[in-house]
Amino acid sequence: MDFKSCSVVGFPLYRVGADCSVWSLWTRGKSTVGNVWRQLKPRCRKDSRKIVTLIAGDGSSKTFLVARLMLYCFKGPPSSDKPECRHLNGNPADDRPENLEWGNRVEQYEDMVRHGTFRYITPDNRGENCGAAKLTEAMVKSIREEVKTTKITHQALAFQYGVSRQTISDAVSGRTWGHL
């Protein structure tokens, strides 16, 4: 490897590159150490964050967020008052060292508000303003009225509105759209 990289503390057979790559000396498919660095392919979680599993010398393994490895290697360990990994541009898949910084929970929330990724219920992002909303306010009112006045099933309503049965059940029960 001829680019800027650093060792992973506690895992001497691994290195992290400044280009967000993770490298290993372990031989693929065997429990032996090789003499050629090979690049690992991170897995992607549902929230777009990349993870890798590293194997220690004693055979135990630990899964890490690539972003935390990058921060630890290129900016040092977290302090007790700033234990969380912040993505400065709001993109959880962007693990470049210049996009990462240690922070605390308050800074994380401020970042989410600034990036527009704050997903908790507030008067500003409930109902149709919620990025995950599948129904409109008018649809929810109509669904609730249909359930009260007819014997239509939640499954039939789900088919009619093009959503899951659970989405209909949540809207009818008030689990979602409770402000209406």
C-alpha atoms as an extended CHARMM CRD file, in Angstrom:
* protein
*
       180  EXT
         1         1  MET       CA              0.0000000000        0.0000000000        0.0000000000  PROA      1               0.0000000000
         2         2  ASP       CA              1.5750000000        3.2650000000       -1.0650000000  PROA      2               0.0000000000
         3         3  PHE       CA             -1.0420000000        5.6920000000        0.1960000000  PROA      3               0.0000000000
         4         4  LYS       CA             -1.6870000000        7.2410000000        3.5880000000  PROA      4               0.0000000000
         5         5  SER       CA             -2.9230000000        4.5710000000        5.9940000000  PROA      5               0.0000000000
         6         6  CYS       CA             -2.7060000000        3.6400000000        9.6460000000  PROA      6               0.0000000000
         7         7  SER       CA             -2.9490000000        0.5080000000       11.7720000000  PROA      7               0.0000000000
         8         8  VAL       CA             -6.1080000000       -0.3840000000       13.6560000000  PROA      8               0.0000000000
         9         9  VAL       CA             -5.4130000000       -0.4160000000       17.3990000000  PROA      9               0.0000000000
        10        10  GLY       CA             -5.8700000000       -3.9280000000       18.7880000000  PROA      10              0.0000000000
        11        11  PHE       CA             -5.9760000000       -5.4340000000       15.2920000000  PROA      11              0.0000000000
        12        12  PRO       CA             -2.3840000000       -5.3860000000       13.9890000000  PROA      12              0.0000000000
        13        13  LEU       CA             -3.2000000000       -7.2980000000       10.7980000000  PROA      13              0.0000000000
        14        14  TYR       CA             -5.4720000000       -4.5110000000        9.5240000000  PROA      14              0.0000000000
        15        15  ARG       CA             -4.9160000000       -1.0470000000        8.1230000000  PROA      15              0.0000000000
        16        16  VAL       CA             -7.3020000000        1.7470000000        7.1760000000  PROA      16              0.0000000000
        17        17  GLY       CA             -6.6040000000        3.9320000000        4.1430000000  PROA      17              0.0000000000
        18        18  ALA       CA             -7.4390000000        7.6360000000        3.9070000000  PROA      18              0.0000000000
        19        19  ASP       CA             -9.6140000000        6.7220000000        0.9000000000  PROA      19              0.0000000000
        20        20  CYS       CA            -12.0170000000        4.8580000000        3.2810000000  PROA      20              0.0000000000
        21        21  SER       CA            -10.5550000000        1.4510000000        2.4370000000  PROA      21              0.0000000000
        22        22  VAL       CA             -9.8660000000       -1.2840000000        4.9860000000  PROA      22              0.0000000000
        23        23  TRP       CA             -7.0390000000       -3.7290000000        4.3310000000  PROA      23              0.0000000000
        24        24  SER       CA             -6.1000000000       -7.0990000000        5.8220000000  PROA      24              0.0000000000
        25        25  LEU       CA             -3.1510000000       -9.4670000000        5.8750000000  PROA      25              0.0000000000
        26        26  TRP       CA             -5.4030000000      -12.4370000000        6.6700000000  PROA      26              0.0000000000
        27        27  THR       CA             -5.5380000000      -14.9880000000        3.8450000000  PROA      27              0.0000000000
        28        28  ARG       CA             -9.0510000000      -15.2460000000        2.4310000000  PROA      28              0.0000000000
        29        29  GLY       CA            -10.8700000000      -18.4120000000        3.5340000000  PROA      29              0.0000000000
        30        30  LYS       CA             -8.0230000000      -19.5310000000        5.7740000000  PROA      30              0.0000000000
        31        31  SER       CA             -6.9740000000      -18.6940000000        9.3030000000  PROA      31              0.0000000000
        32        32  THR       CA             -3.4320000000      -17.8430000000        8.2680000000  PROA      32              0.0000000000
        33        33  VAL       CA             -1.5450000000      -14.6160000000        7.8510000000  PROA      33              0.0000000000
        34        34  GLY       CA             -0.4110000000      -13.8000000000        4.3550000000  PROA      34              0.0000000000
        35        35  ASN       CA              2.2290000000      -11.4020000000        3.1050000000  PROA      35              0.0000000000
        36        36  VAL       CA              0.0250000000       -9.3870000000        0.7080000000  PROA      36              0.0000000000
        37        37  TRP       CA             -2.4250000000       -6.7160000000        1.8020000000  PROA      37              0.0000000000
        38        38  ARG       CA             -5.9250000000       -7.3020000000        0.4100000000  PROA      38              0.0000000000
        39        39  GLN       CA             -8.7430000000       -4.8150000000        0.4620000000  PROA      39              0.0000000000
        40        40  LEU       CA            -11.8750000000       -5.7860000000        2.3840000000  PROA      40              0.0000000000
        41        41  LYS       CA            -15.3130000000       -5.1360000000        0.9790000000  PROA      41              0.0000000000
        42        42  PRO       CA            -17.4580000000       -3.4230000000        3.6580000000  PROA      42              0.0000000000
        43        43  ARG       CA            -21.0570000000       -4.4670000000        4.1290000000  PROA      43              0.0000000000
        44        44  CYS       CA            -23.7420000000       -1.7940000000        4.0350000000  PROA      44              0.0000000000
        45        45  ARG       CA            -26.3510000000       -1.5270000000        6.7950000000  PROA      45              0.0000000000
        46        46  LYS       CA            -29.9290000000       -0.4350000000        6.1160000000  PROA      46              0.0000000000
        47        47  ASP       CA            -29.0410000000        3.1100000000        7.1990000000  PROA      47              0.0000000000
        48        48  SER       CA            -26.2430000000        3.2770000000        4.5420000000  PROA      48              0.0000000000
        49        49  ARG       CA            -23.4510000000        3.0430000000        7.1060000000  PROA      49              0.0000000000
        50        50  LYS       CA            -20.5970000000        0.7270000000        6.1060000000  PROA      50              0.0000000000
        51        51  ILE       CA            -19.3250000000       -1.9680000000        8.4770000000  PROA      51              0.0000000000
        52        52  VAL       CA            -16.4370000000       -4.4320000000        8.4950000000  PROA      52              0.0000000000
        53        53  THR       CA            -15.6650000000       -7.3580000000       10.7800000000  PROA      53              0.0000000000
        54        54  LEU       CA            -12.0650000000       -7.6470000000       11.9660000000  PROA      54              0.0000000000
        55        55  ILE       CA            -10.4460000000      -10.7170000000       13.5020000000  PROA      55              0.0000000000
        56        56  ALA       CA             -8.0610000000      -10.3060000000       16.4240000000  PROA      56              0.0000000000
        57        57  GLY       CA             -4.9400000000      -12.4110000000       16.9090000000  PROA      57              0.0000000000
        58        58  ASP       CA             -6.7790000000      -14.6720000000       19.3900000000  PROA      58              0.0000000000
        59        59  GLY       CA             -9.4460000000      -15.5120000000       16.7760000000  PROA      59              0.0000000000
        60        60  SER       CA            -12.1900000000      -13.3340000000       18.2460000000  PROA      60              0.0000000000
        61        61  SER       CA            -13.9630000000      -10.9550000000       15.8950000000  PROA      61              0.0000000000
        62        62  LYS       CA            -15.4770000000       -7.5040000000       16.2530000000  PROA      62              0.0000000000
        63        63  THR       CA            -17.6400000000       -5.5260000000       13.8420000000  PROA      63              0.0000000000
        64        64  PHE       CA            -16.8340000000       -1.8460000000       13.3650000000  PROA      64              0.0000000000
        65        65  LEU       CA            -18.4170000000        1.0550000000       11.5620000000  PROA      65              0.0000000000
        66        66  VAL       CA            -15.9140000000        2.1190000000        8.9050000000  PROA      66              0.0000000000
        67        67  ALA       CA            -16.5100000000        5.7540000000        9.9170000000  PROA      67              0.0000000000
        68        68  ARG       CA            -15.4050000000        5.0530000000       13.5020000000  PROA      68              0.0000000000
        69        69  LEU       CA            -12.2780000000        3.2550000000       12.2500000000  PROA      69              0.0000000000
        70        70  MET       CA            -11.4760000000        6.2380000000       10.0270000000  PROA      70              0.0000000000
        71        71  LEU       CA            -11.9200000000        8.6980000000       12.8720000000  PROA      71              0.0000000000
        72        72  TYR       CA             -9.9500000000        6.6050000000       15.3370000000  PROA      72              0.0000000000
        73        73  CYS       CA             -7.0640000000        6.1040000000       12.9220000000  PROA      73              0.0000000000
        74        74  PHE       CA             -6.8180000000        9.5940000000       11.4260000000  PROA      74              0.0000000000
        75        75  LYS       CA             -8.0990000000       11.8690000000       14.2050000000  PROA      75              0.0000000000
        76        76  GLY       CA             -7.4130000000        9.8560000000       17.3470000000  PROA      76              0.0000000000
        77        77  PRO       CA             -9.6720000000        8.1790000000       19.8920000000  PROA      77              0.0000000000
        78        78  PRO       CA            -12.9000000000        9.8140000000       21.0780000000  PROA      78              0.0000000000
        79        79  SER       CA            -12.8860000000       11.8410000000       24.2640000000  PROA      79              0.0000000000
        80        80  SER       CA            -15.3750000000       11.1450000000       27.0410000000  PROA      80              0.0000000000
        81        81  ASP       CA            -17.3460000000       14.3030000000       26.1870000000  PROA      81              0.0000000000
        82        82  LYS       CA            -17.3870000000       13.6030000000       22.4060000000  PROA      82              0.0000000000
        83        83  PRO       CA            -17.9370000000        9.8460000000       21.9150000000  PROA      83              0.0000000000
        84        84  GLU       CA            -20.0720000000        9.9070000000       18.7550000000  PROA      84              0.0000000000
        85        85  CYS       CA            -19.0620000000        9.8950000000       15.1040000000  PROA      85              0.0000000000
        86        86  ARG       CA            -20.4780000000       12.8590000000       13.1620000000  PROA      86              0.0000000000
        87        87  HSD       CA            -20.8050000000       13.0070000000        9.3690000000  PROA      87              0.0000000000
        88        88  LEU       CA            -20.3930000000       16.7210000000        8.6760000000  PROA      88              0.0000000000
        89        89  ASN       CA            -22.1650000000       16.6440000000        5.3030000000  PROA      89              0.0000000000
        90        90  GLY       CA            -25.0650000000       14.4830000000        6.5470000000  PROA      90              0.0000000000
        91        91  ASN       CA            -24.2640000000       11.5580000000        4.2520000000  PROA      91              0.0000000000
        92        92  PRO       CA            -23.7180000000        8.4190000000        6.3760000000  PROA      92              0.0000000000
        93        93  ALA       CA            -22.0460000000        6.6590000000        3.4270000000  PROA      93              0.0000000000
        94        94  ASP       CA            -19.3230000000        9.3450000000        3.1250000000  PROA      94              0.0000000000
        95        95  ASP       CA            -16.5570000000        8.1040000000        5.4450000000  PROA      95              0.0000000000
        96        96  ARG       CA            -13.7270000000       10.3650000000        4.2490000000  PROA      96              0.0000000000
        97        97  PRO       CA            -11.6420000000       11.6780000000        7.1990000000  PROA      97              0.0000000000
        98        98  GLU       CA            -12.3690000000       15.3010000000        6.2410000000  PROA      98              0.0000000000
        99        99  ASN       CA            -16.1200000000       14.6080000000        6.5420000000  PROA      99              0.0000000000
       100       100  LEU       CA            -15.8750000000       13.0390000000       10.0000000000  PROA      100             0.0000000000
       101       101  GLU       CA            -15.5180000000       14.4820000000       13.4660000000  PROA      101             0.0000000000
       102       102  TRP       CA            -16.0090000000       13.2640000000       17.0250000000  PROA      102             0.0000000000
       103       103  GLY       CA            -18.9960000000       14.9090000000       18.6790000000  PROA      103             0.0000000000
       104       104  ASN       CA            -21.6900000000       14.5500000000       21.2900000000  PROA      104             0.0000000000
       105       105  ARG       CA            -25.4250000000       13.8840000000       21.1110000000  PROA      105             0.0000000000
       106       106  VAL       CA            -26.3380000000       17.5940000000       21.0510000000  PROA      106             0.0000000000
       107       107  GLU       CA            -24.0210000000       18.2040000000       18.0870000000  PROA      107             0.0000000000
       108       108  GLN       CA            -25.5240000000       15.1530000000       16.3390000000  PROA      108             0.0000000000
       109       109  TYR       CA            -29.0440000000       16.6010000000       16.6930000000  PROA      109             0.0000000000
       110       110  GLU       CA            -27.8690000000       20.0130000000       15.4970000000  PROA      110             0.0000000000
       111       111  ASP       CA            -26.3030000000       18.3270000000       12.4590000000  PROA      111             0.0000000000
       112       112  MET       CA            -29.5220000000       16.4130000000       11.7170000000  PROA      112             0.0000000000
       113       113  VAL       CA            -31.5750000000       19.6030000000       11.8800000000  PROA      113             0.0000000000
       114       114  ARG       CA            -29.0770000000       21.4340000000        9.6500000000  PROA      114             0.0000000000
       115       115  HSD       CA            -29.0360000000       18.5780000000        7.0840000000  PROA      115             0.0000000000
       116       116  GLY       CA            -32.7760000000       18.0300000000        7.1860000000  PROA      116             0.0000000000
       117       117  THR       CA            -32.3590000000       14.4300000000        8.3330000000  PROA      117             0.0000000000
       118       118  PHE       CA            -33.9430000000       14.8340000000       11.7730000000  PROA      118             0.0000000000
       119       119  ARG       CA            -36.5040000000       12.0020000000       11.8640000000  PROA      119             0.0000000000
       120       120  TYR       CA            -38.2050000000       12.3730000000       15.2180000000  PROA      120             0.0000000000
       121       121  ILE       CA            -41.7550000000       13.6300000000       15.6090000000  PROA      121             0.0000000000
       122       122  THR       CA            -42.0110000000       17.3690000000       15.9770000000  PROA      122             0.0000000000
       123       123  PRO       CA            -44.8240000000       19.6510000000       14.8400000000  PROA      123             0.0000000000
       124       124  ASP       CA            -42.7090000000       20.4310000000       11.7500000000  PROA      124             0.0000000000
       125       125  ASN       CA            -42.1780000000       16.9020000000       10.4480000000  PROA      125             0.0000000000
       126       126  ARG       CA            -45.3100000000       14.9620000000       11.2390000000  PROA      126             0.0000000000
       127       127  GLY       CA            -48.0160000000       13.9170000000        8.8120000000  PROA      127             0.0000000000
       128       128  GLU       CA            -47.3470000000       14.7750000000        5.1790000000  PROA      128             0.0000000000
       129       129  ASN       CA            -44.1750000000       16.6580000000        6.1530000000  PROA      129             0.0000000000
       130       130  CYS       CA            -42.5900000000       13.4140000000        7.3550000000  PROA      130             0.0000000000
       131       131  GLY       CA            -40.2470000000       12.0880000000        4.6900000000  PROA      131             0.0000000000
       132       132  ALA       CA            -41.4890000000        8.5290000000        5.2570000000  PROA      132             0.0000000000
       133       133  ALA       CA            -45.2110000000        9.3630000000        4.8470000000  PROA      133             0.0000000000
       134       134  LYS       CA            -47.0290000000        7.0670000000        2.4330000000  PROA      134             0.0000000000
       135       135  LEU       CA            -50.4610000000        8.6370000000        2.9240000000  PROA      135             0.0000000000
       136       136  THR       CA            -51.8200000000       12.1780000000        2.8010000000  PROA      136             0.0000000000
       137       137  GLU       CA            -53.9740000000       13.8070000000        5.4580000000  PROA      137             0.0000000000
       138       138  ALA       CA            -57.0180000000       13.5170000000        3.1980000000  PROA      138             0.0000000000
       139       139  MET       CA            -56.3500000000        9.8130000000        2.6270000000  PROA      139             0.0000000000
       140       140  VAL       CA            -56.0860000000        9.1260000000        6.3670000000  PROA      140             0.0000000000
       141       141  LYS       CA            -59.3570000000       10.9340000000        7.0770000000  PROA      141             0.0000000000
       142       142  SER       CA            -61.0340000000        8.9970000000        4.2660000000  PROA      142             0.0000000000
       143       143  ILE       CA            -59.6300000000        5.6650000000        5.5140000000  PROA      143             0.0000000000
       144       144  ARG       CA            -60.8150000000        6.3110000000        9.0630000000  PROA      144             0.0000000000
       145       145  GLU       CA            -64.2650000000        7.2490000000        7.7920000000  PROA      145             0.0000000000
       146       146  GLU       CA            -64.4780000000        4.1020000000        5.6300000000  PROA      146             0.0000000000
       147       147  VAL       CA            -63.4970000000        1.8970000000        8.5750000000  PROA      147             0.0000000000
       148       148  LYS       CA            -66.2020000000        3.5040000000       10.7570000000  PROA      148             0.0000000000
       149       149  THR       CA            -69.0010000000        3.3210000000        8.1960000000  PROA      149             0.0000000000
       150       150  THR       CA            -68.2830000000        0.0860000000        6.2870000000  PROA      150             0.0000000000
       151       151  LYS       CA            -67.0100000000       -3.3950000000        7.0300000000  PROA      151             0.0000000000
       152       152  ILE       CA            -64.0120000000       -3.0490000000        4.7050000000  PROA      152             0.0000000000
       153       153  THR       CA            -60.8650000000       -4.8470000000        5.8720000000  PROA      153             0.0000000000
       154       154  HSD       CA            -57.5170000000       -3.1960000000        6.4560000000  PROA      154             0.0000000000
       155       155  GLN       CA            -56.0640000000       -5.4970000000        3.7930000000  PROA      155             0.0000000000
       156       156  ALA       CA            -58.6000000000       -4.2870000000        1.2100000000  PROA      156             0.0000000000
       157       157  LEU       CA            -57.8430000000       -0.6640000000        2.0960000000  PROA      157             0.0000000000
       158       158  ALA       CA            -54.1240000000       -1.3650000000        1.8350000000  PROA      158             0.0000000000
       159       159  PHE       CA            -54.6210000000       -2.7090000000       -1.6920000000  PROA      159             0.0000000000
       160       160  GLN       CA            -56.8330000000        0.2570000000       -2.5950000000  PROA      160             0.0000000000
       161       161  TYR       CA            -54.2800000000        2.8440000000       -1.3740000000  PROA      161             0.0000000000
       162       162  GLY       CA            -51.1680000000        0.9590000000       -2.4800000000  PROA      162             0.0000000000
       163       163  VAL       CA            -49.6330000000        0.6040000000        0.9860000000  PROA      163             0.0000000000
       164       164  SER       CA            -49.1250000000       -2.2160000000        3.4750000000  PROA      164             0.0000000000
       165       165  ARG       CA            -51.8410000000       -3.4780000000        5.7900000000  PROA      165             0.0000000000
       166       166  GLN       CA            -49.7290000000       -2.3170000000        8.7440000000  PROA      166             0.0000000000
       167       167  THR       CA            -49.6750000000        1.2520000000        7.3870000000  PROA      167             0.0000000000
       168       168  ILE       CA            -53.4850000000        1.2380000000        7.2990000000  PROA      168             0.0000000000
       169       169  SER       CA            -53.7360000000       -0.3090000000       10.7810000000  PROA      169             0.0000000000
       170       170  ASP       CA            -51.3370000000        2.2780000000       12.2120000000  PROA      170             0.0000000000
       171       171  ALA       CA            -53.2560000000        5.1660000000       10.6230000000  PROA      171             0.0000000000
       172       172  VAL       CA            -56.6310000000        3.8560000000       11.8460000000  PROA      172             0.0000000000
       173       173  SER       CA            -55.4160000000        3.1950000000       15.3980000000  PROA      173             0.0000000000
       174       174  GLY       CA            -53.6620000000        6.5570000000       15.6600000000  PROA      174             0.0000000000
       175       175  ARG       CA            -50.2000000000        5.0440000000       16.0850000000  PROA      175             0.0000000000
       176       176  THR       CA            -49.3160000000        7.1950000000       13.1050000000  PROA      176             0.0000000000
       177       177  TRP       CA            -51.2090000000       10.3190000000       12.1690000000  PROA      177             0.0000000000
       178       178  GLY       CA            -52.1980000000       10.6760000000       15.8260000000  PROA      178             0.0000000000
       179       179  HSD       CA            -52.3330000000       14.4490000000       15.5180000000  PROA      179             0.0000000000
       180       180  LEU       CA            -55.4730000000       14.2340000000       13.3230000000  PROA      180             0.0000000000
